[in-house]
Amino acid sequence: NVTEEKFVLDTLAGCIEYKSLLDVVVNAFFVRDGKYCLISERNLYIVICYLATFQLEELGFQHFSRIVKSLDTAKMQKFLRFFFNALYLNTWIKDEWSHFYDSQYVKENWIDPLLRWQPKVQQLIDQLTAKLNNHIATRKTSKVTQPQEFNLTVPKPRAIPVPLPIPVLEKTQPVPPSTYKPPKEKKQLEEIKTKNRKKAEDLLLKANANKFRCATVKPEKEEVCYEVLYYLKILYHSRLKSLKARSVTIKVLLSDVLENLRIDSIPIKLNAAAILREGALYQRKMEQELKRVENLLQGAKDPSEFLEWQKQMRGKDLEEQLAEIECRRLQGKLSYEEAVLAHQNVIQENKKKADLMREKKADLMHQYAEKRLQEQKEMRDLVEQVVEGHKNAKQAKIKLQKYKQQIVQEVCEENRELLRQALEEEEEKLRKRFELIQQIRALESLSSLRHKFVDLTETGGHGLICEMSIVELRERLALLREAQKAAEEEKRDQIIHEKQAKEQLLLDKLDQISVFRAELGRAAALKQEEKKRKSQSGERPMKDERILNLQKKIAEKTMERKKQAELL
């Protein structure tokens, strides 16, 4: 049919002309609401968008609704609900279209007509949703001519109804007492924890009873270990000003630990690096000892007395530092107790302030309710004035709409003629390209037969000095491989000789290390016996008076805090 053919050509030309505008809407639909729609249905949405935007007034709403109902109801319902959303039309669709055309032209010619048609399109969307939900959509009967009433006197407007009284809120129920009681599940969890703890203690007792002999610690060394660990813990939590002071104290403690916890010599399998390292260490010690003996022969003094005096002084310094650290820790604990007491006083003051704020809030709410009643009366007066103004504005809108429709029709006819010319030119270009492609494929399909025979004894004939045939190249490669194998065998023999020399050196070092270890073990045993004698004669120092005074103050503050907590 000629009319149908014209309609199809017009829609095709319009879709190509306004492709940039239509792509904005369709791309946004696929991103937001049409995530699960097929990309092959993109052209369908473009055509519906074009008809709704540019051809709805020419087609008429009934013809447009027939086209929509003939398609898939779910897809059309989803797309029309997205496109005819008033918020989207006034915000981002208008802004995106304004990038291509003037913003005022977009608003007057496209956005405002769409907003006018929005209520009728909403009815169509409701019908589609009802059809999806298996409801029978009520068909609207065709309009029947109805007799108009005579232009009689207009009745007086109705009086504004009296506003309804503000409902009073019901009294809320008090909080049930069960909220302040601990739940039963908490008690059950505590019982399970106690049972698990008992099981773990039993397992620990069994493990300690059946532990291996190598893991047992001698009772003589156990007290020393606990003391040193206690001091190290205090040093770790201390705040000494310089890192040097901390490192010196830790070195003194570690030297005492190593002297008291001297483990018997156990045979250990060493690797080559460890043997060489230990051998170099003993060699260095032997050289130092020889230098010391030479210095003594020449008249130098023995520094052993000075070292003992230095060790005693470091021990005293360590005790003083530990006492200061303990004092600081107790002072921190005392300040914590004082802060808790101050916090409890602040809580009481805050409660009094909260009561005053509640009273002020009630007065302000009463004043706010009176203001709201006055504002409602003023708004009703404004509504009456606005209704009278709307009646005069409708006639001006109808005239403006007719003028716009005439301009749009003239522009559309010019665009259609230009699009037809562009389509014809593109079709001619495509035909010429298709003919060229067919000619190129025909030339490529012709088979080319090329045979070349190669002689391996001849050279390439490029005129270079280093040219050679493939046979000569293979012979030279064979000679190079033989020379490479001979060099590898020589290198292998050299590595074996070096390995044997290294093993002999390691054996000599091991003999030397065993001799030195035996001598060092004897010296350590003698030193440990002397240390035991000194420790039996000495006694532990008493605690500092400052620490005792601070402990008493902390006990008093804790008692005050507990009493105040009970009162609260």
Disulfide bonds with the S-S distance in Angstrom:
none
